[in-house]
Amino acid sequence: MAQPTTQLEMAREGTITPEMTFVAQRERLEPSLIRDEVAAGRMVVPANKVHLAGRLEPMGIGIAAKCKVNANIGNSAVTSSIDGELEKLHMAVHFGADTVMDLSTGKDIDNIRAAIIAASPVPIGTVPIYQMLEELGGEIEEMKPQNFLDMVEHQAKQGVDYMTVHCGVLLEHLTHTMNRVTGIVSRGGSLIAKWMMAHRKQNPLYDSFDDLCDIMRQYDVTWSLGDGLRPGSVADASDEAQFAELDVLGELTRRGRRCGTQVMVEGPGHVPMDQIKMNVDRQIEVCDGAPFYVLGPLVTDIAPGYDHITSGIGAAIAGWSGAAMLCYVTPKEHLGLPEPEDVKQGMIAYKIAAHAADVARQRPGARDRDDALSKARFEFDWNEQFRLALDPDTARAYHDQTLPQDTFKSAHFCSMCGPKYCSMKITQDIRDMAASGESLLEIAARDS
């Protein structure tokens, strides 16, 4: 039998690795629970051995852990640079990103990714077909299976912790997409579909799955099985194409685990609110509990420029329903390449969604910060409110727009209510009055 080399293989042998111990401390869970969840495939610890030798701080993605948030960054053929991407990385990590995906599609991809991995304490994900396509001059029809295998190995050697590979889109699925409103919206999925149509052959990534597993296992790269046929509009949600691919992803999840590789599964991007729980439940059943990693989902299509809000609603429901990681959406979704401020807005929206899901699922310690902030709010401890806020600078700035002087940092009111109409101040007065005389029950009994 081959020597255990991945977190999954070591967990199956009963080993609690240093990475699992680190995850347990972060999650406030027992190391043995982390090991058991990894061994069962319900949790992954994306930790390429190359990145582990650098700045990586291991983290776990799974139903037993806190709901995680991924931030997408990366350049395009139109804009961006190494410095620009590092600024986005810093912004994402500063506001709580648990992982970051480098989705670069333009020039200088190798140098940008090397800089991102070297600087990142969080796991880095990629979609290898993007860089492979760039090296083929943008002509997907020219792809040979070996081109893709070589690119996966190249990125694994760089230290990429998890990779999105669209192995589940099969030739026979394409007919189901023909009447969709938005067709195939996954870039990777559409590229593979075009290759299959041009060559009239089955998906070469599906056919090469075992070879890909060998590469992933060597470096302990985690699979993020891509949803190439995810719906790109609420009209296309939960359709035959989406679920046909999901069934294949379930098969590939089991094959990947048998090969000793860690596996998570990507999920839909546009889903009406009433269908989200059904989608999560179905993935958990079909994919044997593999961590579910969802983009949004967006619950309506009417709000370009505000899709971080429309998707944040869906993300909170998905996390509550059992999704393990939420891929953020920025205000630029569908409109342009995100800049650092867009990254910040996307992260804030999704940290709220993930946190709300953790509170709803009663994960250990999830509500501690809420309770501490509520206490500070009632006690008019403004500086403590700012400190506990997801975005302390913005909270302080909003308060100081009207009451900037230091004396107002201890005032028992803000500019919304003023000193006479603050309900919390009035409540405190009521309690003081009650403490100084008859109890409220005594007064009520006397007056009745």
KARA-V385724 format. One record per pair of residues at least 4 apart in sequence whose ideal C-beta (glycine too) atoms are under 6 Angstrom apart, sorted by the first residue. I is the first residue (numbers start at 1). J is the second residue. D is the distance in Angstrom with one decimal. If there is no record, write none. Layout:
i=I j=J d=D
i=I j=J d=D
This chain:
i=4 j=9 d=3.7
i=4 j=10 d=4.8
i=4 j=13 d=5.4
i=6 j=217 d=5.8
i=6 j=220 d=4.4
i=6 j=260 d=5.3
i=7 j=38 d=5.6
i=7 j=45 d=4.7
i=8 j=260 d=6.0
i=8 j=262 d=5.0
i=9 j=260 d=4.6
i=10 j=15 d=4.2
i=10 j=17 d=5.4
i=11 j=35 d=4.8
i=11 j=38 d=4.0
i=11 j=39 d=3.8
i=12 j=39 d=4.8
i=16 j=20 d=5.1
i=16 j=31 d=4.7
i=16 j=35 d=4.9
i=19 j=45 d=5.3
i=19 j=47 d=5.3
i=19 j=58 d=4.0
i=20 j=31 d=5.8
i=20 j=34 d=4.5
i=20 j=35 d=5.4
i=21 j=31 d=5.0
i=22 j=58 d=4.9
i=23 j=27 d=6.0
i=23 j=34 d=5.2
i=23 j=45 d=6.0
i=23 j=58 d=5.6
i=23 j=60 d=4.1
i=24 j=29 d=5.1
i=24 j=31 d=4.2
i=24 j=34 d=4.7
i=27 j=65 d=5.0
i=28 j=364 d=4.5
i=28 j=365 d=5.4
i=29 j=33 d=5.0
i=37 j=42 d=4.8
i=37 j=43 d=3.8
i=37 j=62 d=5.3
i=37 j=64 d=5.0
i=38 j=43 d=5.0
i=41 j=257 d=5.2
i=41 j=290 d=5.8
i=42 j=62 d=5.1
i=42 j=63 d=5.7
i=42 j=289 d=4.5
i=43 j=60 d=5.1
i=43 j=62 d=2.8
i=44 j=61 d=5.2
i=44 j=222 d=5.0
i=44 j=262 d=4.2
i=44 j=264 d=5.2
i=44 j=291 d=5.7
i=45 j=58 d=5.5
i=45 j=60 d=5.3
i=46 j=123 d=4.1
i=46 j=161 d=4.0
i=46 j=162 d=4.4
i=46 j=222 d=4.2
i=47 j=52 d=5.2
i=47 j=58 d=5.0
i=48 j=159 d=5.0
i=48 j=161 d=4.6
i=48 j=219 d=5.2
i=48 j=221 d=5.6
i=49 j=219 d=5.7
i=49 j=220 d=5.7
i=50 j=159 d=3.7
i=51 j=56 d=4.3
i=51 j=159 d=3.9
i=51 j=161 d=5.6
i=52 j=56 d=5.3
i=55 j=121 d=5.0
i=57 j=121 d=4.7
i=59 j=98 d=5.7
i=60 j=65 d=4.6
i=61 j=68 d=5.3
i=61 j=291 d=4.8
i=61 j=324 d=5.0
i=61 j=325 d=5.1
i=62 j=291 d=4.9
i=62 j=324 d=5.3
i=63 j=322 d=5.8
i=63 j=324 d=5.8
i=66 j=358 d=5.2
i=66 j=363 d=5.5
i=67 j=319 d=4.2
i=67 j=354 d=4.1
i=67 j=357 d=4.6
i=67 j=358 d=5.4
i=68 j=98 d=3.9
i=68 j=325 d=4.1
i=69 j=97 d=5.9
i=69 j=98 d=5.5
i=69 j=326 d=5.3
i=69 j=328 d=5.9
i=69 j=350 d=4.5
i=69 j=351 d=6.0
i=69 j=354 d=5.1
i=70 j=99 d=4.6
i=70 j=101 d=6.0
i=70 j=325 d=5.9
i=70 j=327 d=4.7
i=71 j=92 d=3.7
i=71 j=97 d=4.1
i=71 j=100 d=5.2
i=71 j=328 d=5.3
i=71 j=347 d=5.9
i=72 j=101 d=4.8
i=72 j=103 d=5.3
i=73 j=85 d=5.6
i=73 j=88 d=4.2
i=74 j=102 d=5.0
i=74 j=103 d=3.7
i=74 j=104 d=3.9
i=75 j=80 d=3.4
i=75 j=104 d=4.7
i=75 j=106 d=4.5
i=76 j=105 d=5.4
i=76 j=106 d=5.0
i=76 j=337 d=5.1
i=77 j=106 d=4.3
i=79 j=337 d=5.7
i=80 j=84 d=4.7
i=82 j=112 d=5.3
i=82 j=115 d=5.1
i=85 j=112 d=5.4
i=86 j=119 d=6.0
i=87 j=340 d=5.2
i=88 j=340 d=5.5
i=88 j=343 d=5.0
i=89 j=100 d=5.9
i=89 j=116 d=5.7
i=90 j=94 d=5.9
i=91 j=340 d=4.7
i=91 j=343 d=4.7
i=91 j=344 d=5.4
i=92 j=97 d=3.9
i=92 j=100 d=5.5
i=92 j=343 d=5.4
i=92 j=347 d=5.9
i=93 j=97 d=5.4
i=93 j=122 d=5.9
i=95 j=344 d=5.8
i=95 j=347 d=3.9
i=96 j=351 d=4.8
i=99 j=122 d=5.4
i=99 j=123 d=4.5
i=100 j=122 d=5.8
i=100 j=124 d=5.8
i=101 j=125 d=4.1
i=102 j=113 d=5.3
i=102 j=116 d=5.4
i=102 j=126 d=5.4
i=104 j=109 d=4.6
i=104 j=112 d=5.4
i=105 j=130 d=4.8
i=108 j=112 d=5.7
i=109 j=131 d=4.9
i=116 j=120 d=5.7
i=117 j=124 d=5.4
i=117 j=159 d=4.5
i=120 j=124 d=5.5
i=123 j=161 d=3.7
i=124 j=160 d=5.7
i=124 j=161 d=5.5
i=125 j=162 d=4.4
i=126 j=155 d=5.6
i=126 j=160 d=5.0
i=126 j=163 d=5.6
i=127 j=164 d=4.5
i=127 j=188 d=5.5
i=128 j=132 d=6.0
i=128 j=151 d=4.7
i=128 j=152 d=5.1
i=128 j=155 d=5.5
i=128 j=163 d=5.7
i=129 j=133 d=6.0
i=129 j=188 d=5.1
i=129 j=191 d=5.9
i=131 j=151 d=5.9
i=132 j=147 d=5.6
i=132 j=148 d=5.8
i=132 j=151 d=4.2
i=133 j=140 d=5.9
i=136 j=142 d=4.9
i=140 j=191 d=4.7
i=140 j=194 d=5.5
i=140 j=195 d=5.2
i=141 j=198 d=4.5
i=143 j=147 d=5.2
i=143 j=195 d=5.9
i=145 j=204 d=4.4
i=145 j=208 d=4.9
i=149 j=211 d=5.9
i=152 j=215 d=5.3
i=153 j=215 d=5.0
i=155 j=160 d=4.4
i=156 j=215 d=5.9
i=156 j=219 d=4.1
i=156 j=221 d=5.1
i=162 j=222 d=3.9
i=162 j=224 d=4.9
i=163 j=221 d=5.9
i=164 j=224 d=4.6
i=164 j=226 d=4.3
i=165 j=205 d=5.8
i=165 j=226 d=5.9
i=166 j=188 d=4.2
i=166 j=189 d=5.1
i=166 j=192 d=5.2
i=166 j=226 d=4.1
i=166 j=228 d=3.8
i=167 j=205 d=4.6
i=167 j=206 d=4.9
i=167 j=209 d=5.6
i=167 j=252 d=5.6
i=168 j=245 d=4.6
i=168 j=248 d=4.0
i=168 j=249 d=4.5
i=169 j=173 d=6.0
i=169 j=189 d=5.2
i=169 j=192 d=5.2
i=169 j=203 d=5.7
i=169 j=228 d=3.9
i=169 j=229 d=5.9
i=169 j=245 d=6.0
i=170 j=203 d=5.7
i=171 j=196 d=4.8
i=171 j=202 d=5.3
i=173 j=241 d=5.7
i=173 j=244 d=5.0
i=173 j=245 d=5.9
i=174 j=193 d=5.6
i=176 j=240 d=4.5
i=176 j=241 d=3.7
i=177 j=183 d=5.8
i=177 j=184 d=5.5
i=177 j=241 d=4.9
i=180 j=236 d=4.6
i=181 j=233 d=4.9
i=181 j=235 d=4.4
i=181 j=236 d=5.7
i=182 j=232 d=3.7
i=182 j=233 d=4.5
i=182 j=236 d=5.9
i=184 j=189 d=5.1
i=184 j=190 d=4.4
i=184 j=193 d=5.6
i=185 j=232 d=3.0
i=186 j=228 d=4.6
i=186 j=230 d=5.8
i=188 j=226 d=5.6
i=188 j=228 d=5.7
i=189 j=228 d=2.4
i=189 j=229 d=5.8
i=192 j=203 d=5.6
i=202 j=207 d=5.9
i=204 j=208 d=5.9
i=208 j=212 d=5.6
i=213 j=217 d=5.9
i=213 j=256 d=6.0
i=213 j=259 d=3.8
i=213 j=261 d=5.3
i=216 j=221 d=4.3
i=216 j=261 d=4.7
i=217 j=260 d=5.1
i=217 j=261 d=5.2
i=222 j=262 d=4.2
i=223 j=256 d=5.3
i=223 j=261 d=5.8
i=223 j=263 d=4.4
i=224 j=264 d=5.5
i=224 j=266 d=5.8
i=225 j=249 d=4.8
i=225 j=252 d=5.8
i=225 j=265 d=4.8
i=226 j=266 d=5.3
i=227 j=266 d=4.4
i=227 j=267 d=6.0
i=229 j=241 d=4.5
i=229 j=242 d=5.5
i=229 j=245 d=4.4
i=230 j=268 d=4.6
i=230 j=269 d=5.0
i=231 j=236 d=3.8
i=231 j=237 d=4.4
i=231 j=242 d=5.8
i=231 j=268 d=5.4
i=231 j=270 d=4.9
i=232 j=270 d=5.9
i=233 j=270 d=5.2
i=233 j=301 d=5.5
i=234 j=270 d=5.2
i=234 j=272 d=5.1
i=234 j=301 d=5.8
i=237 j=270 d=5.8
i=237 j=271 d=4.5
i=237 j=275 d=5.8
i=238 j=275 d=5.2
i=240 j=244 d=5.9
i=246 j=286 d=5.6
i=249 j=265 d=5.3
i=250 j=286 d=4.0
i=250 j=287 d=4.7
i=252 j=256 d=5.9
i=253 j=263 d=4.9
i=253 j=287 d=4.7
i=253 j=290 d=4.8
i=256 j=261 d=4.7
i=256 j=263 d=4.3
i=263 j=290 d=5.3
i=264 j=290 d=5.8
i=264 j=291 d=4.1
i=264 j=293 d=5.2
i=265 j=287 d=5.0
i=265 j=290 d=5.0
i=265 j=292 d=5.9
i=266 j=293 d=5.1
i=267 j=283 d=5.9
i=267 j=292 d=5.3
i=267 j=294 d=3.9
i=268 j=279 d=6.0
i=268 j=297 d=5.4
i=269 j=295 d=4.1
i=269 j=296 d=5.4
i=269 j=297 d=5.6
i=270 j=297 d=5.8
i=270 j=298 d=4.7
i=271 j=275 d=5.1
i=271 j=276 d=5.3
i=271 j=279 d=5.8
i=271 j=297 d=4.0
i=273 j=299 d=4.9
i=275 j=279 d=5.9
i=276 j=314 d=5.9
i=276 j=317 d=4.6
i=276 j=318 d=5.4
i=277 j=321 d=4.3
i=280 j=318 d=5.9
i=280 j=321 d=4.1
i=280 j=322 d=4.9
i=280 j=323 d=5.6
i=282 j=286 d=6.0
i=283 j=287 d=5.5
i=283 j=292 d=4.9
i=284 j=289 d=5.7
i=284 j=322 d=5.9
i=291 j=324 d=3.7
i=292 j=323 d=4.7
i=292 j=324 d=5.6
i=293 j=325 d=4.4
i=294 j=318 d=4.9
i=294 j=323 d=4.8
i=295 j=327 d=4.4
i=296 j=311 d=3.4
i=296 j=314 d=4.8
i=296 j=315 d=5.8
i=296 j=329 d=5.5
i=297 j=314 d=4.0
i=298 j=307 d=6.0
i=298 j=310 d=5.0
i=298 j=311 d=4.5
i=298 j=314 d=6.0
i=299 j=310 d=5.8
i=299 j=313 d=5.2
i=299 j=314 d=4.4
i=300 j=310 d=5.2
i=303 j=310 d=4.9
i=304 j=334 d=5.7
i=304 j=335 d=5.9
i=305 j=331 d=5.7
i=307 j=311 d=5.5
i=307 j=329 d=5.1
i=307 j=333 d=4.2
i=308 j=312 d=6.0
i=308 j=329 d=5.2
i=308 j=330 d=5.6
i=308 j=331 d=5.3
i=308 j=345 d=5.6
i=308 j=346 d=4.9
i=308 j=349 d=4.3
i=311 j=315 d=5.9
i=311 j=329 d=4.0
i=312 j=349 d=4.0
i=312 j=353 d=4.8
i=315 j=326 d=4.4
i=315 j=350 d=6.0
i=315 j=353 d=3.9
i=316 j=353 d=4.0
i=316 j=356 d=4.8
i=316 j=357 d=5.7
i=318 j=323 d=4.0
i=319 j=323 d=5.2
i=319 j=326 d=6.0
i=319 j=354 d=5.6
i=319 j=357 d=2.7
i=320 j=357 d=4.6
i=320 j=360 d=4.6
i=326 j=350 d=5.5
i=326 j=354 d=5.7
i=328 j=346 d=4.1
i=328 j=350 d=4.1
i=329 j=333 d=4.7
i=329 j=346 d=6.0
i=330 j=338 d=4.4
i=330 j=342 d=4.1
i=330 j=346 d=3.6
i=331 j=342 d=5.4
i=331 j=345 d=5.5
i=332 j=336 d=4.8
i=332 j=338 d=4.6
i=332 j=342 d=4.8
i=338 j=342 d=3.8
i=338 j=343 d=5.5
i=347 j=351 d=6.0
i=348 j=390 d=5.9
i=348 j=391 d=5.9
i=351 j=355 d=6.0
i=351 j=390 d=5.6
i=358 j=363 d=4.5
i=358 j=366 d=3.8
i=359 j=366 d=4.9
i=359 j=367 d=5.2
i=367 j=371 d=5.7
i=369 j=388 d=5.9
i=372 j=388 d=5.8
i=373 j=388 d=4.3
i=376 j=381 d=4.2
i=376 j=384 d=3.8
i=376 j=385 d=4.8
i=377 j=385 d=5.7
i=378 j=424 d=5.5
i=380 j=412 d=4.7
i=382 j=409 d=4.8
i=383 j=409 d=5.8
i=386 j=392 d=4.6
i=386 j=395 d=5.0
i=386 j=396 d=4.6
i=387 j=392 d=6.0
i=389 j=395 d=4.1
i=396 j=400 d=6.0
i=400 j=404 d=4.2
i=402 j=415 d=3.8
i=403 j=408 d=3.8
i=403 j=415 d=5.6
i=412 j=425 d=4.7
i=413 j=417 d=5.7
i=413 j=418 d=5.7
i=413 j=419 d=4.7
i=413 j=422 d=4.4
i=417 j=421 d=4.2
i=417 j=422 d=4.2
i=434 j=440 d=5.5
i=438 j=442 d=4.3
i=438 j=443 d=5.2
